[in-house]
């Protein structure tokens, strides 16, 4: 399988990882096995879940994953190379887990990466564009983000909750990670990255949403 994994120490301009040596990017195109293609597009949460996603889905799917620490819908938007590469695969299912970093950067952007200040409406528009980029033969699953985080950086009682409500009202197939929240899914309060128990719970939300696909 053609997978390129970079280490945090070798990538400039990215957020520092909590664990020294942990990979900060997964680039894994489908391997061409002939099985139905399922793809995942996301940020650091998806990077950390890569091995679990492969273990869970690879027995009956050809799994593709594009994920990068710090990605949001501006860096990884509808016309970005990673999204266009996944669109070109014509997957049966596409799982999108983006938005956590968008919410953190509302009104601030990410100057180090050239990202301008934006609004909630901007993030919503870009996420809709990502979903629309996939044709009608792809079932696109959109993931809600954790609005329970007590760290004000993620604005859990404001933009995050509003973003989740918009996702639920807008898309037909939703992996409701926010609704699945349990404190035991996180080793440290105030950050969005689930532990192993949480990753398995996240994948269970994917399964429930995928079950609603035609």
PyMOL commands that set and color helices and strands:
alter all, ss='L'
color gray80, all
select helices_A, chain A and resi 8-10+44-48+50-57+81-88+100-105+111-113+120-133+152-154+159-170+183-185+196-210
alter helices_A, ss='H'
color red, helices_A
select strands_A, chain A and resi 3-4+25-28+37-42+62-68+93-97+139-143+174-175
alter strands_A, ss='S'
color yellow, strands_A
deselect
rebuild
show_as cartoon
